[in-house]
């Protein structure tokens, strides 16, 4: 497989330095991509870069995932409107460990293959580097004029953002440039990859290598485009914030639902970028989708591939089953299998009522008093009685046999929830406190 051609047909190539393709064609190469460990999980905004590393390895090359333990202490000004909060070493080490575990789902770190992936942390080579040594050995190689010409710097200094730019952030591109120099010398790494907003930082690295080691030393840069939605809005953000890869931040159900609900135009682009499916398979799926968009073939396959890759096949199947609870013929058993976070995600949009646990203690409370008295699930007891007689009222997916059937603590889901249902699609979630 040709890496550059692979990126091109997938829509994942934004810019590359002349000579990059020829260098990659000359044999197995090493490339790195940097990730700021500002949280203990990646989110789907990181996925395009991670998929570039995955495709790079699949094409026979060696990927390095660099987590910026040192640069994460400073914060990258590229595309940012204000300076980041600085993290301490303990937090960064925790974040790095969590990120490596997630990356292992995309990259082969453990085999004996000559191109197995490696995780590197720039804190390891920066922690003992004194400021004076850095200023003498690295600072003198790059002029301030060169650094000021970078878009990420100009935008901050030209008043686009009010806060200006601290010296700390100004040094970021030099530190990132030194990472490239270090990996070039220690790992024979000749290519740095990243998002399109990283072009300035990456080319500072190629320039530093040339000036420090001599013009016969060539290093290269390659970037992927900034992924947006069809309407131009930022990809991966929802009203609740980022879509995370960590199940404790974003449940597999909510993760699956994000991909399932993307628009048709986005689905065509995303299935190329965020899966490893080959061109023939994707072209076939696109054709099927265009013939019958209502079947949402692309969205379903996209959601399946990404959920299985990030989580597991079991999590994907559980997410499909959870999705069917709202619209399909789910049972009490399938409802009871949902963990609390998933249950709340599935029923996030339905009316919710809080009721006292005392009401369900002992013999419990009559369903009619609970649903048409203590709560407003039904406007009147008479209407609930009539609907119950017609088989139109359920609690936890089981139809009530009588309107005055007793409801007790034994009926609670996860020890604190009741799901009431009127007809096929009208739900109410009761939270017992």
GIGIRA-V929068 format. One record per run of one state. SS is the DSSP state (~ for helix, > for strand, _ for the rest). FROM is the first residue (numbers start at 0). LEN is the number of residues. If there is no record, write none. Layout:
# GIGIRA-V929068
ss->SS from->FROM len->LEN
ss->SS from->FROM len->LEN
This chain:
# GIGIRA-V929068
ss->_ from->0 len->2
ss->~ from->2 len->8
ss->_ from->10 len->4
ss->> from->14 len->2
ss->_ from->16 len->3
ss->~ from->19 len->6
ss->_ from->25 len->4
ss->> from->29 len->6
ss->_ from->35 len->7
ss->> from->42 len->1
ss->~ from->43 len->15
ss->_ from->58 len->3
ss->> from->61 len->6
ss->_ from->67 len->3
ss->~ from->70 len->3
ss->_ from->73 len->15
ss->~ from->88 len->15
ss->_ from->103 len->14
ss->> from->117 len->4
ss->_ from->121 len->1
ss->~ from->122 len->4
ss->_ from->126 len->4
ss->~ from->130 len->7
ss->_ from->137 len->1
ss->~ from->138 len->3
ss->_ from->141 len->2
ss->~ from->143 len->5
ss->_ from->148 len->2
ss->~ from->150 len->7
ss->_ from->157 len->9
ss->~ from->166 len->4
ss->_ from->170 len->1
ss->~ from->171 len->16
ss->_ from->187 len->1
ss->> from->188 len->7
ss->~ from->195 len->18
ss->_ from->213 len->6
ss->> from->219 len->5
ss->_ from->224 len->3
ss->> from->227 len->1
ss->_ from->228 len->5
ss->> from->233 len->1
ss->_ from->234 len->2
ss->> from->236 len->2
ss->_ from->238 len->2
ss->> from->240 len->2
ss->_ from->242 len->1
ss->> from->243 len->1
ss->_ from->244 len->7
ss->~ from->251 len->9
ss->_ from->260 len->3
ss->~ from->263 len->10
ss->_ from->273 len->5
ss->~ from->278 len->13
ss->_ from->291 len->1
ss->~ from->292 len->3
ss->_ from->295 len->1
ss->~ from->296 len->14
ss->_ from->310 len->2
ss->~ from->312 len->15
ss->_ from->327 len->4
ss->~ from->331 len->5
ss->_ from->336 len->3
ss->~ from->339 len->7
ss->_ from->346 len->4
ss->> from->350 len->5
ss->_ from->355 len->1
ss->~ from->356 len->4
ss->_ from->360 len->4
ss->> from->364 len->2
ss->~ from->366 len->8
ss->_ from->374 len->6
ss->~ from->380 len->9
ss->_ from->389 len->3
ss->> from->392 len->3
ss->_ from->395 len->2
ss->> from->397 len->2
ss->_ from->399 len->6
ss->> from->405 len->2
ss->_ from->407 len->1
ss->~ from->408 len->3
ss->_ from->411 len->1
ss->> from->412 len->1
ss->_ from->413 len->3
ss->> from->416 len->6
ss->_ from->422 len->3
ss->> from->425 len->7
ss->_ from->432 len->1
